């Protein structure tokens, strides 16, 4: 189902969680990761689409390798709940290889369960106008009953940078800054997961609640071309969307950030000034949720 509301485009998709062979004795949240790479032509653009396996739904994608001269022009899930596409643009003088990662989740169901559906939704604000020498703040909210898991942003020129992508209980808040001499555009998308999944077993209804927790880290970033920091979710959690918050007067720019491993996240910055603290965010999905 697709609808336009409040200036944004909402895509709500339902996927059936299939009963796998040899399923465990009790239901479980089963996250997974998909990676992919592509060659971005010199002075051109290329799309990279990642697809979750089987009945898994896509929750968040991010660039892992983003060479100098290559930027994310657009990022977000499409009409298929399993897919996420990043459009990469380059001003480099030769082809450059870029890569990305996608976080997914499905349910492993015990014998006897049926009528189980995992639903996701996408909220989008494309073609946001960012005035020259100014900034633009925008917030996106998940539908009622949904929880945010990931985000994707893109910028029309390298003069526009992302200075805030902050997850909250209902969605994400973004801020873009345009250091150029003319107006430019940015776009923002968020992925949301329906919080409660309902199933039937032996004629009785049971419910599973996806639990997503926000973790914040405050880390000083030293001066340098590429400075890295990392954070992690608690045990028995799976890392999903990554976010940041930079002061407007900072000389720090985000190069890229992404989840990795089972519960970790990485952030890479460029700092042209003195050491400054930055706040990074990580959304963490509990693996312990069960039908009750």
N, C-alpha and C positions, 0 to 999 in steps of 0.2 A: 504494500500500500504506500502510495506517495501522496503527500499533500504539501501545500505551501501555506505557511502561517507565520505571521509576525516578521515577514521579510526573509525567513529562512526556509530551507527545504528539509523536510523530515522524511526519512525512509525507514519504515518498520518492516522487518523481515522475520519470518518464523521458520525454524529448522527442526526436523524430527530427530531426536537423539535415538539412534538405532541401538538395539540390544546386541552387543558383541558376543562372539563365541567365547566360551570360557570366562564369562564375566565373574567378578569377585562376588563374595557372598553378601556384600552390602554395597549400596550405591556410593559413588565417590566422584569428586570433582577431578577431572583429568586434563590438566593443562599441557600444552605442547608448544614448540617453537619451529618456525620455518624460516630459512634464510635464502637469499637470492642475490645475484649480481648481474650487472649489465655494463656495456661499454657506451659511454656518452660521447657522441661525435663532437669534434672540434667546432665551436661556434653554433652548435645545434642543441637538440633536446631528445630525450629518450624516456619512455615510460617503463617502469618495472612493476609488474604485478605479482604479488605473492598470494598463495592460496592455502588455506588450512586443510588438513587432511580429513577425509571421511565426513562425519557429521559435526565436526568442530566449527565454531564460529570465530571470526576475527575480532580481536579486542584492542590491539594497538600495534602500529608499525612505526619504524624509525630508521633513518640511515645509520649504518655502522661505519662505512667508509665513504667519506665525502671529500674528494681531492680538491686542491686549490683550484679555483675557477669554476667549480661546479656548485650549484645551489638547488634546493628543493623549490620548484615552481608551484607544485601542488601536491597535496597528500591527503588521502582519505579513503574510507571504505566505499565500495560501490553498491549496486543493487543486489549483488550476491552476498549473502551474509558471511561467506567463507573467504572473500577476497578483499585485498587492500592494494591500491595502486599509488605509486609515487611517480610524479613526472619531474625529471631532472633536466636542468638547463645548464649549458656550459658557455663560458667565454674564453676557455683555454685554447691554446694554439694547436693542440693535438687531442686525440681521443683519450678519455680518462675512464678508468674502471671505478664504478661505485657499487656499493652493496647495502643491503638493508635486512632487517629482521622483523618477523611478525609473530606476535603472541596470540595463541588460540586456546580455546577451552571446549570440552565436551563433557558428557556424563557417561560413566560406565554404570550400567543398570543391573541390578540383581534379577534373577529369574522371577518371572511373574509380573513385572512392571510393564505398563502400557500407557499410551496416551500422554507421553512426556514430550514437551516442546520447550526448546531453549530459544528465547526471543531476544533480538538485538535491535537497536534503533540508532539512526545517525541524524545528528543536527548539523546543519551547514550554514555558513555565512560566506558566500563567495563574493569576489570583487568588492572588497571593502576599500573605500578611498582613504588613503593616508596622505594628508597635505604635506607639501614640501616644508622641511624644517620643523615638523611637528610630530605629534604622536596620536594614536587612536586606541582607545580601550573598548573592548567588546566582551560580552559574556554570553555563553551558550548554556542552556539548561536541558537536562534530560526530561523526558516525559514522566508524569507521575508513575511511581512504581518501578522506575529504572534507576540504576546507579552508574556513574561514569567510570569508564575503564581506560580510555585512551583518547588521543587527540592527534590531529595532523594539520600542519600549517604550511603555507606557501607564500612566496613574495614574487612580484612581477619584476623587480630589479634588485641588484645587490645593495642598493642604497637603503633598502628597507630591512630592518632587523627585528627579530623577536626579542622583547625585553621582559616579557612575563607570560607564562603559561601556568596558571595556578589551579589545581584541582580543588574542588570543594564537595560538599555532600550532595549537591544537586547537579553539578556540571563543572565547567572550566571557565576561568576568566583569562583573557588575553590582552596584551598591549603590544602594539607595533610602533616602531619609531622610524621616521623617514629622514635620513641625513642628506638627501639629495636636493636639487634645485627645482624639481618639478614634482607634481603630485604623482603618486604611484598606487598600486593596488596590492592587497593581501587577501588571503582567504583562510578561513578556519573551519575545521570540522571536529566533532567529537563523536566517540562511539559510546553507547550506553547498553548495559546488560539488564534485562528484566530481573529484578531482585528475587522474586519468588517463582519457583518452578513447581507445578502441580502434576502429580502422576496418580495412577490407579493401580492398586494391587489387591487381588481377591475381592474386587468390588468396593474396596475402601480407598478413600482419597488420602494422599500423603503429600507433604510439602517440603521442598528444599529451599533454603534461603542462601543465596550467594552473599558472602561477606567480603567487602572490599574496604581496606583501611588505608588512610593516608599517612605517610611517614615523611617528615621534613628534616633536612640537614642544613646546618649553617656552617659554611666552610670558607676560610680565607683563601683567595686565589692570588698567588704571587705573579709578578710581572713576567711576561714571556709570550711567545708566539702560540704555544700550545700547552695549556696546563690542564691536568686531569684531576678529577675527584670522583669518588665512588660512595655508594651507600647500599644498604641492604634491608630487606624485609625481615620480619621475625621468622624463626623456624616454623615449618609447616605452612609457609606462605609462598606465593609465586609472584614475582615482580611483573608489573604491567606497564602502565603509562608513566613517562618521566616528564617533569615540569621544572620551571625555574622562575626566579624573581630577581631582577637586577634593578639597582637604583638608576634613576634617569641620568644622573651626572656621572655614572661610572664610565671608565674607559674599557670596560669588559664587554666582550661579545661572545655569545654562545656559538660554538662551531657545530656541535651535534651532541645529542644525548640519546641513550637507548638502554633498554633492559637487557641483561645477559645472565647466563648461568641459570640457576634455579630461582634465586631470590635477590639478585644484585641489580644495580643500575650504574651507568657511567655517564659522566658529563665532561665535555671538553670545551675549554674557553681560550680566548685570546685576550690578554690584558696588556694594554699599551701604557698603563700608568702604575701607580703604587699598588701594593697589596691591598685588596679589598675583600670583604666577606660577601658571599653570594648565598642565596637560599635555594636549595634544590628539593624537589618533591618526587616521591615514588609512590605509586598506587600498588597495593599488595592484595592479592586474592587468596583467601583462605582455602587450603586444600581439605579442611576438616569438615566441611558442611555435609550433612546427611539428610535423607528423607525422614520425616517424623510424622 
